[in-house]
Amino acid sequence: MLKMVSFLPRTTKTPERFSPPPPPPEPPPPSHPPPLPHPPQHL
């Protein structure tokens, strides 16, 4: 019983301490071409 109680806080702290860093946000898929610089015609 005492072992379990002392082990519980450890298991709850381990994931936080040894948790791997979050994966970097992958770039969005090239669904549309990038905006090309064009002269403002409607301005």
SULGICOR-V799987 format. One record per backbone hydrogen bond with DSSP energy under -1.0 kcal/mol. CO is the residue of the C=O (numbers start at 1). NH is the residue of the N-H. If there is no record, write none. Layout:
co:CO nh:NH
co:CO nh:NH
This chain:
co:1 nh:5
co:2 nh:6
co:3 nh:7
co:4 nh:8
co:7 nh:11
co:8 nh:12
co:9 nh:13
co:10 nh:14
co:11 nh:15
co:13 nh:17
co:14 nh:18
co:29 nh:31
